[in-house]
Amino acid sequence: MNSEELDRLCIDTLRFLAVDAVQKAESGHPGLPLGSAPMFYVVWDRFLKYNPENPQWPNRDRFVLSAGHGCALLYAMLHVAGFDLSLEELQRFRQWESRTPGHPEYGKTPGVEATTGPLGQGLANAVGMAIAETALAARFNRPDFAIVDHYTYVEASDGDLMEGVSSEAASLAGHLRLGKLIVLYDDNHISIEGSTNLAFTENRVARFAAFGWHAQQVADGNELPAIHAALEAARENRDQPSFIAVHSHIGFGSPHKQDTAEAHGEPLGEKEVRLTKLNLGWPTEPPFYVPDEARDHFRQAIDRGKRHQAEWESLFQSYSDRHPELAAKFHRVMQRKLPANWDSRVPKFTVDQGPMATRVASGKALNAIAPFLPELMGGSADLAPSTKTLMAGAGDFEADDRFARNIHFGVREHAMGSIANGLALHGGIIPYAATFLIFSDYMRPPIRLAALTDLHVIYVFTHDSIGLGEDGPTHQPVEQLLGLRAIPNMVVIRPADANETAAAWRIAIQRPGPVALALTRQNLPVLDSAIYAGVLEGVQRGGYLLAEAPNGGRPDIVLVASGSEVHLAIEAREKLLQDGVRCRVVSLPSWNLFDEQSEEYRSGLFPSDVPVLAIEAGVSLGWRPYLGRGVDVIAVDRFGASAPGKKNMQEYGFTVENICERAFKLLKHSQKT
């Protein structure tokens, strides 16, 4: 068998493993695997540096299938290349607890580098991975020791390029000249509704060229030498990211479904599978057939991978001998371990340092710990002066300064969130992303994926309520806190003062999953440490006793609040005490952390027979069922208004007088019931 015949055999092996998996599941996308298997094969067989027996070795190339609907092709490749993914798992495609879910999931399948499916996310993740590679190379490489030196490859679809997040991310990648980022665009002109001419007729190659990318076209997606040559040219261009549009045929080889929308989102059908196999000269039986010659060829990836890793490990050993401190630091950051005593730098604040907005306290905490956490890297969506997220002295990450740690994302919240995910997925970086809380809506898709994937990403959301004032209802968040709290595996912390904010940063650095900080624009008092003992443990628990009823007896009512409203609760308590009401105040900065506590701890703060008045400048939805019977809520169940922040808070009922009035009404109602 000559080399061309072997290539064709291997490509058809991939095609029909994917087609059979989709057909057996009676669900999935066979069109992309049939059409793009050749480009997949060229990348994985001739360019990609990886080790199937150790998918996580640090200097591997990254491959991201942004077109996640074509995952059956990726699973086929991972199986034949020798990853720990059995043929039985391909046969269990899209089934309960299989390692071959309906879209790629990071951490579930060896060799999958990112959770993809929501279109455009994978391409933007890859931009983050490429930033991480260049940043780590600048920090750790030394002459003759390129210990960080790898590429990031992406396969993207028409849908990926239609989604705006890909344009946001591509624009930034072009600006940063990320020369080791290579995108293969499966240009098949078909989406679910039919031809892309229905809605997508721009010149995609020209668009990426305008972004500053090295842009190429391959006219025939089955022409392996042309794909190979384009990839070679892309790798040689270290000054620009590369975009290669490969014209393919969705559902290639299917007599009735090639180049049709029917090949996109549904199985071919048993009859059409048989006809397609006959058309391409493939045995109709058995399904999931892997010829010995193809398997032997694919499995050469194991020996190649071992050599790649062994060469790198030898280089790293020499590097360790020459640069032991750098080597130890590289190991630490790649293993996601924190340096000893880093948290001793977390600041503590005193009453006389107030009043202080929690966004300001956050900036002070960030800048106190940043010099001792060199892996911390991030920025804002053109809002650093407002979000207080610029690391002093850390430089601006640009094409001419790869060592710097402040990333200027521009006004691109959606891409910012996705790029932060890519930074976390790559490893070696703890990313943070900042904007106003209202604009978390623009980045909710990557926030959800960070939670789904358990990524260590920190979100700094400022201007957290109607208290921000004059910008008005377009900028005043109302429902955003509840929406973020509702995301599984997400931790949202809304601190009440500077010390709670410092504690929140400590949690955000230590906790492996995503954490969002919701911070004020307006100044707040720093709570008296005499009242405020145990703040770190209290915030870690998500809620804690801030002020008890007199003599520690049973309270008549509990006031609970988060963020800026905690101070109002404390003031209202003093007035209620004067009126003979035994009042307890609970600070509840994080529902998510509070839910992790024991029932004994939670019920200890909120006895079932004591009425609770919740106070928060956000929607009331969620508070009543969250805290049970006998709960009233002072909240914002309409949009904000354009006025000074103090005026807004007064008009919406966030005053000591209104809190006391509502407390008496709740007590009266509770006594009746």
C-alpha positions in Angstrom: 0.0 0.0 0.0 1.6 3.3 -1.1 1.5 6.4 1.1 -1.5 8.0 -0.8 -3.5 4.8 -0.3 -2.6 4.7 3.3 -3.6 8.3 3.8 -7.0 7.7 2.2 -7.5 4.5 4.3 -6.8 6.5 7.5 -9.0 9.4 6.5 -11.9 7.0 5.7 -11.3 5.2 9.0 -11.9 8.5 10.8 -14.9 9.3 8.7 -16.8 6.1 9.2 -15.9 5.7 12.9 -17.7 9.0 13.4 -20.6 8.2 11.0 -21.1 4.9 12.8 -21.0 6.5 16.2 -23.7 9.0 15.2 -25.8 6.4 13.5 -25.7 4.1 16.5 -26.7 6.9 18.9 -29.4 8.0 16.4 -28.2 11.5 17.2 -25.4 13.8 16.2 -23.6 15.5 13.3 -22.1 13.3 10.6 -21.6 16.0 8.0 -18.5 17.7 9.5 -16.6 14.4 10.0 -17.2 13.3 6.5 -16.1 16.7 5.1 -13.2 17.7 7.3 -11.5 14.4 8.1 -8.7 15.2 5.7 -7.7 18.4 7.4 -8.0 16.7 10.8 -5.8 13.9 9.6 -3.1 16.2 8.3 -3.0 18.3 11.5 -2.9 15.3 13.9 -0.7 13.0 11.7 1.9 15.5 10.5 2.0 18.6 12.8 0.4 18.2 16.2 2.9 17.5 19.0 1.2 15.3 21.7 1.6 12.2 23.7 -1.5 9.9 23.9 -0.1 8.2 27.0 0.3 11.6 28.8 -2.3 14.0 27.4 -1.4 16.7 29.9 2.4 17.1 29.5 3.1 20.8 29.6 4.7 21.5 26.2 2.2 19.7 24.0 0.4 21.5 21.2 -3.2 22.4 21.9 -6.0 21.4 19.6 -9.4 22.9 20.1 -12.4 21.7 18.2 -14.4 24.9 18.3 -16.9 23.3 15.9 -17.9 21.0 18.8 -20.9 19.5 17.0 -18.3 17.5 15.0 -16.9 15.8 18.1 -17.5 12.3 16.8 -14.5 13.0 14.5 -12.3 14.1 17.5 -13.3 11.0 19.5 -12.4 8.8 16.5 -9.0 10.4 16.3 -8.4 10.1 20.0 -9.2 6.4 19.9 -7.1 5.5 16.9 -4.2 7.6 18.1 -4.0 5.6 21.3 -5.5 7.8 23.9 -7.3 6.1 26.8 -10.6 6.0 24.8 -11.8 2.6 23.9 -13.8 1.6 20.8 -16.6 0.7 23.2 -16.7 4.4 24.3 -17.2 5.4 20.6 -20.1 2.9 20.5 -21.6 4.7 23.5 -21.5 8.1 21.9 -24.0 10.5 23.6 -25.0 7.9 26.1 -25.3 8.2 29.9 -21.9 8.5 31.6 -20.0 7.8 28.5 -16.6 9.4 27.8 -17.9 10.5 24.4 -20.6 13.1 25.2 -22.5 15.0 22.6 -20.0 17.9 22.6 -16.4 17.8 23.8 -16.1 18.2 27.6 -12.8 19.1 29.2 -11.9 16.6 31.9 -14.2 13.9 30.7 -12.3 12.7 27.6 -8.5 12.4 27.5 -7.1 14.7 24.8 -10.0 17.2 24.9 -8.5 20.6 25.6 -11.7 22.6 26.0 -15.4 22.2 26.5 -16.9 23.4 23.3 -20.3 23.5 21.6 -21.6 27.0 22.1 -20.2 28.3 18.8 -17.3 30.7 18.8 -16.3 29.8 22.4 -13.5 27.4 21.3 -11.9 29.8 19.0 -11.8 32.5 21.7 -10.5 29.9 24.2 -7.7 29.2 21.8 -6.8 32.9 21.8 -6.4 32.7 25.6 -4.3 29.5 25.2 -2.0 31.3 22.7 -1.7 34.3 25.1 -0.7 31.9 27.9 1.9 30.2 25.7 3.5 33.5 24.7 3.4 34.9 28.3 4.9 31.8 29.9 7.6 31.6 27.2 8.6 35.2 27.9 8.8 34.5 31.7 10.5 31.1 31.7 12.4 30.6 28.4 16.1 31.3 28.4 18.8 31.1 25.7 19.0 27.5 24.5 16.1 26.5 26.7 12.8 27.0 25.0 10.8 25.0 27.6 7.6 26.7 26.5 7.3 26.3 22.7 4.1 25.0 21.2 1.2 25.9 18.9 -2.5 26.2 19.4 -4.6 24.8 16.6 -8.3 25.3 16.1 -10.9 23.8 13.8 -13.8 26.3 13.4 -17.0 26.2 11.4 -19.3 28.7 9.7 -21.3 29.0 12.9 -18.2 29.8 14.9 -17.4 32.7 12.6 -21.0 33.9 12.6 -21.0 34.3 16.4 -19.7 37.7 17.4 -17.4 36.4 20.1 -15.1 35.0 17.4 -14.7 38.4 15.8 -14.0 40.0 19.2 -11.3 37.4 20.0 -9.8 37.4 16.5 -9.5 41.2 16.5 -7.5 41.0 19.8 -5.4 38.1 18.5 -4.4 40.0 15.4 -3.5 43.1 17.5 -1.4 41.0 19.8 0.3 39.2 16.8 -0.2 35.7 18.3 1.9 34.0 15.7 1.5 30.5 17.1 -2.2 30.4 16.8 -3.6 28.6 13.7 -7.3 28.4 12.8 -8.5 25.9 10.2 -11.9 27.1 8.9 -14.1 24.3 7.6 -15.6 26.3 4.8 -18.5 24.1 3.7 -21.1 26.8 3.2 -23.9 24.9 5.0 -25.6 25.6 8.3 -28.7 24.1 9.9 -31.2 26.2 7.9 -29.5 25.6 4.6 -26.9 27.4 2.5 -24.9 30.0 4.4 -25.8 32.3 1.5 -29.1 32.8 3.4 -27.3 35.0 6.0 -23.5 34.8 5.7 -22.0 36.2 2.5 -19.1 38.3 3.6 -15.5 37.5 2.6 -14.3 35.6 5.6 -10.7 35.5 4.5 -10.6 39.2 3.9 -12.2 39.8 7.3 -9.4 37.9 9.1 -6.8 39.6 7.0 -8.3 42.9 8.1 -7.9 41.7 11.7 -4.2 41.4 11.1 -4.1 37.6 10.5 -2.1 35.7 7.9 -5.0 34.5 5.8 -4.9 31.7 3.2 -7.3 29.6 1.2 -7.3 25.9 0.3 -9.6 25.3 -2.6 -10.1 21.5 -2.1 -10.5 20.1 1.3 -9.5 16.7 0.1 -6.2 17.9 -1.3 -3.7 16.9 1.4 -0.6 18.5 -0.1 -2.4 21.9 -0.2 -3.5 21.6 3.4 0.0 20.6 4.4 1.6 23.5 2.5 -0.9 26.0 4.1 -0.1 24.7 7.6 3.7 24.9 6.9 3.3 28.5 5.8 1.2 29.3 8.9 3.8 27.8 11.2 6.6 29.8 9.6 4.8 33.1 10.2 5.5 33.9 13.8 4.4 37.5 13.5 0.7 36.9 12.8 -2.0 34.4 13.8 -3.0 32.3 10.8 -6.4 31.7 9.3 -6.8 28.9 6.7 -10.1 28.6 4.9 -10.4 25.0 3.7 -13.3 24.6 1.2 -14.9 21.2 2.1 -18.1 19.4 1.3 -20.3 18.7 4.3 -21.4 15.1 4.2 -18.7 14.2 1.7 -19.4 11.0 -0.2 -23.1 10.8 0.8 -25.0 10.3 -2.5 -28.1 12.2 -1.3 -26.9 14.4 1.6 -23.5 15.8 0.6 -23.6 19.6 0.5 -27.1 19.7 2.2 -28.3 20.8 5.6 -29.6 17.3 6.2 -25.9 16.2 6.7 -25.5 18.8 9.5 -27.6 17.9 12.4 -29.0 14.4 12.0 -27.7 10.9 11.3 -27.5 9.9 7.7 -29.9 6.9 8.2 -28.9 3.3 7.9 -29.6 3.2 4.1 -27.6 6.4 3.4 -24.7 5.2 5.6 -24.5 2.0 3.5 -24.7 4.0 0.3 -22.0 6.4 1.5 -19.7 3.5 2.4 -20.2 1.9 -1.0 -19.6 5.2 -2.7 -16.2 5.7 -0.9 -15.2 2.0 -1.2 -15.6 1.3 2.4 -16.8 -2.1 3.8 -20.5 -1.9 4.8 -19.9 -4.3 7.6 -18.9 -4.5 10.4 -19.6 -1.0 11.8 -16.8 0.7 13.7 -14.3 -1.0 11.4 -10.6 -0.1 11.9 -8.3 -1.7 9.3 -5.0 -3.0 10.8 -2.9 -0.9 8.4 -4.7 2.3 9.6 -4.5 1.4 13.3 -0.8 0.6 13.0 -0.2 3.9 11.3 -2.2 6.0 13.8 -0.6 4.3 16.7 2.8 5.5 15.6 1.6 8.7 17.5 2.4 6.9 20.8 6.1 6.5 20.0 6.2 10.0 18.5 4.6 11.4 21.6 7.0 9.6 23.9 9.9 11.0 21.9 8.5 14.5 22.0 8.0 14.3 25.8 11.4 12.6 26.5 13.2 15.3 24.5 11.4 18.0 26.4 12.1 16.3 29.8 15.8 16.1 28.9 15.8 19.8 28.0 13.9 20.6 31.2 16.4 18.7 33.3 19.3 20.7 31.8 17.2 23.9 32.3 16.6 22.9 36.0 20.4 22.4 36.5 21.1 25.8 35.0 18.1 27.7 36.3 16.8 25.8 39.4 14.6 28.6 40.8 12.9 29.2 37.5 12.3 25.5 37.0 10.8 25.2 40.5 8.5 28.1 39.8 7.5 26.6 36.4 6.6 23.3 38.1 4.6 25.2 40.7 2.5 27.2 38.4 1.8 24.4 36.0 0.7 22.2 38.9 -1.6 25.0 40.0 0.0 25.2 43.4 0.2 28.5 45.3 3.5 29.8 46.9 4.0 29.4 50.6 2.6 32.3 52.7 1.2 34.2 49.7 -1.9 35.0 51.8 0.2 36.9 54.4 0.1 39.7 51.9 -3.6 40.0 51.9 -4.3 43.5 53.5 -6.3 44.2 56.6 -8.2 47.4 56.9 -9.1 49.6 59.9 -12.1 51.8 60.6 -10.1 55.0 60.1 -9.2 53.9 56.5 -12.9 54.2 55.6 -15.1 55.1 54.0 -13.9 53.0 51.1 -15.7 51.5 48.1 -15.2 47.8 47.9 -13.9 48.2 44.3 -11.1 50.3 45.8 -10.4 47.8 48.5 -10.4 45.1 45.8 -7.7 47.0 43.9 -5.6 47.4 47.0 -5.9 43.6 47.7 -5.1 42.8 44.1 -2.0 45.0 44.1 -0.9 43.6 47.5 -0.8 40.0 46.4 0.1 40.4 42.7 3.9 40.7 43.3 3.8 37.4 45.1 1.6 35.6 42.6 3.3 36.0 39.2 0.8 33.6 37.6 -1.9 36.2 38.2 -2.8 37.8 34.9 -5.8 39.7 33.6 -7.5 42.9 32.9 -10.8 44.6 32.0 -13.0 45.5 29.1 -11.5 49.0 28.8 -12.6 49.8 32.4 -9.5 49.4 34.5 -9.6 52.9 36.0 -13.2 52.2 37.2 -12.8 48.5 38.2 -9.4 49.2 39.9 -7.9 46.1 38.3 -4.6 47.4 37.0 -1.6 45.7 38.6 0.9 48.5 39.3 4.3 47.9 37.7 3.2 44.8 35.9 3.3 46.3 32.4 0.8 46.0 29.5 0.8 42.7 27.7 1.4 43.7 24.0 3.2 42.3 21.0 6.4 44.0 22.1 6.0 43.1 25.8 5.1 39.4 26.4 6.4 39.5 29.9 3.7 42.0 31.1 0.7 40.8 33.0 -2.0 43.5 32.5 -4.2 42.5 29.5 -6.1 45.2 27.7 -9.1 43.3 26.3 -10.8 46.4 24.8 -14.6 46.7 24.9 -15.0 43.0 24.3 -16.7 41.4 27.4 -17.8 38.3 25.6 -14.3 37.5 24.2 -12.7 38.6 27.5 -14.6 35.8 29.4 -13.8 33.2 26.8 -10.1 34.2 26.6 -9.9 34.0 30.4 -11.2 30.5 30.1 -8.5 29.7 27.6 -5.8 31.1 29.9 -7.1 28.8 32.7 -7.4 25.8 30.4 -3.8 26.2 29.3 -2.4 26.2 32.8 0.3 28.3 34.4 -2.0 31.3 34.7 -4.6 32.4 37.2 -6.8 34.8 35.1 -9.1 37.5 36.1 -11.5 39.5 34.1 -13.2 42.8 35.1 -16.2 44.9 34.0 -19.3 46.4 35.5 -21.7 43.9 37.0 -24.4 44.9 34.4 -22.1 43.8 31.6 -21.7 40.3 33.0 -24.7 39.7 30.8 -22.3 40.1 27.8 -20.0 37.4 29.1 -22.5 35.0 30.6 -21.8 32.2 28.1 -18.1 31.8 29.0 -19.0 32.3 32.7 -21.3 29.3 32.4 -18.7 27.3 30.7 -16.1 28.2 33.3 -18.5 26.8 35.9 -19.3 23.7 33.9 -15.6 23.0 33.4 -14.6 24.0 36.9 -12.0 26.6 35.7 -10.1 28.8 38.0 -11.2 32.2 36.7 -11.8 35.3 38.9 -14.4 37.8 37.8 -14.3 41.4 39.2 -17.7 43.0 38.8 -18.0 46.6 40.0 -20.8 49.1 40.1 -23.0 46.4 41.7 -26.3 48.1 42.3 -28.6 51.1 41.8 -26.2 52.8 44.3 -23.9 53.6 41.4 -26.2 56.5 40.5 -26.3 58.8 37.6 -25.5 56.4 34.7 -29.1 55.2 35.1 -31.0 52.0 34.6 -28.9 50.9 31.6 -25.9 50.6 33.9 -27.6 49.6 37.2 -27.7 45.8 37.7 -30.9 44.5 39.2 -31.3 40.8 38.3 -27.6 40.0 37.6 -26.7 38.8 41.1 -29.5 36.3 41.2 -28.6 35.1 37.7 -25.0 34.5 38.6 -25.9 32.8 41.9 -28.1 30.4 40.0 -25.2 29.0 37.9 -24.2 25.6 39.4 -20.6 25.4 40.7 -20.3 29.2 40.6 -19.4 31.2 43.7 -20.6 34.8 43.9 -19.3 37.0 46.8 -20.8 40.5 47.5 -18.7 41.8 50.3 -19.9 44.4 52.8 -16.7 46.3 53.4 -12.9 46.4 52.7 -12.1 43.5 55.0 -14.8 41.2 53.5 -13.4 42.2 50.1 -9.9 41.1 51.1 -11.3 37.9 52.4 -13.1 37.4 49.1 -9.9 37.8 47.2 -8.3 35.2 49.4 -11.1 32.8 48.6 -11.0 33.6 44.9 -7.3 32.8 44.7 -7.5 29.6 46.7 -10.7 28.1 45.3 -10.2 26.0 42.2 -13.4 26.9 40.4 -14.8 30.3 39.2 -15.5 33.1 41.7 -17.2 36.4 41.0 -16.8 39.5 43.2 -19.6 42.0 43.2 -18.2 45.4 44.3 -19.5 48.8 45.0 -18.8 52.1 43.3 -19.9 54.0 46.4 -17.9 54.4 49.6 -18.8 52.3 52.6 -17.6 52.3 56.2 -15.0 49.8 57.3 -16.7 47.8 60.0 -15.4 48.0 63.5 -13.1 45.0 64.1 -14.5 44.7 67.6 -17.9 43.8 66.1 -16.3 42.2 63.2 -14.1 39.4 64.6 -13.8 36.3 62.5 -14.4 38.0 59.1 -12.2 35.6 57.1 -14.0 32.5 58.5 -17.3 34.2 58.2 -16.8 35.0 54.5 -15.5 31.6 53.8 -18.7 30.2 55.3 -20.7 32.6 53.1 -22.6 34.1 56.0 -22.0 34.8 59.6 -23.2 36.5 62.7 -22.3 40.2 62.6 -24.2 41.5 65.6 -26.2 39.5 68.1 -29.3 40.3 70.1 -28.5 41.7 73.5 -26.9 39.3 76.0 -26.8 36.6 73.3 -30.5 35.7 73.8 -33.0 34.6 71.3 -33.6 37.4 68.7 -37.1 38.7 67.9 -36.0 39.3 64.3 -33.0 38.7 62.0 -31.8 41.3 59.6 -29.8 39.8 56.8 -28.0 41.7 54.0 -25.2 41.6 51.6 -22.8 44.2 50.3 -23.6 47.9 50.9 -26.9 47.1 52.6 -25.1 45.4 55.6 -24.3 48.9 57.0 -28.0 49.9 56.8 -28.9 46.7 58.7 -26.4 47.6 61.5 -27.8 51.1 61.8 -31.4 49.8 61.8 -30.5 47.3 64.5 -29.4 50.1 66.8 -32.8 51.9 66.3 -34.7 48.6 66.8 -32.9 47.9 70.0 -33.9 51.4 71.3 -37.5 50.4 70.6 -37.2 47.1 72.5 -36.7 44.8 69.6 -34.0 42.1 70.0 -32.4 42.2 66.7 -29.7 40.0 65.1 -27.7 41.1 62.0 -26.3 38.5 59.6 -23.9 39.4 56.8 -24.5 37.0 53.9 -21.8 37.8 51.2 -22.2 34.5 49.4 -25.3 32.3 49.0 -23.1 29.7 47.2 -20.6 29.3 50.1 -23.4 29.4 52.7 -25.1 26.5 51.0 -22.0 24.4 51.5 -22.3 24.7 55.3 -23.9 22.3 57.6 -27.6 22.5 58.3 -26.7 23.1 62.0 -24.6 26.1 61.1 -27.2 27.6 58.8 -30.2 27.0 61.1 -28.1 28.5 63.9 -28.1 31.8 62.1 -31.7 31.6 61.0 -33.8 29.9 63.6 -37.0 28.5 62.0 -39.3 30.3 64.4 -37.7 33.8 64.0 -38.8 36.1 61.2 -36.2 37.3 58.8 -36.0 40.6 56.9 -33.6 40.4 53.9 -32.1 43.6 52.5 -30.4 43.7 49.1 -30.4 46.2 46.2 -31.3 43.5 43.7 -34.4 41.5 42.8 -36.2 39.8 45.6 -36.8 36.6 43.6 -35.0 33.8 45.4 -34.8 35.3 48.9 -38.1 34.1 50.3 -37.7 30.4 49.2 -34.1 30.6 50.1 -34.6 31.5 53.7 -38.0 29.8 54.3 -41.2 31.0 56.1 -41.5 34.3 57.8 -39.3 36.2 55.3 -39.8 39.7 53.9 -37.4 41.4 51.5 -36.5 45.0 50.8 -35.3 44.7 47.2 -35.4 46.2 43.8 -38.0 44.6 41.6 -38.0 47.2 38.9 -35.2 48.9 36.9 -33.1 51.6 38.4 -33.2 55.3 37.7 -30.8 58.1 36.8 -30.1 60.1 39.9 -27.3 60.4 42.5 -26.7 57.1 44.1 -27.9 58.2 47.6 -31.1 59.5 46.2 -31.7 56.2 44.4 -31.2 54.2 47.5 -33.6 56.5 49.5 -36.3 56.4 46.9 -36.1 52.6 46.6 -36.5 52.2 50.3 -32.9 51.5 51.4 -33.1 53.7 54.5 -33.0 52.9 58.2 -36.5 54.2 58.6 -38.0 52.0 56.0 -36.1 48.9 57.4 -37.4 49.6 60.9 -41.0 50.1 59.5 -40.8 46.8 57.5 -39.3 45.0 60.5 -42.3 46.1 62.7 -44.8 45.0 60.1 -43.0 41.6 59.8 -43.0 41.1 63.5 -46.7 42.0 63.7 -47.5 39.6 60.9 -45.4 36.8 62.5 -47.2 37.2 65.8 -50.6 36.8 64.1 -49.5 33.6 62.3 
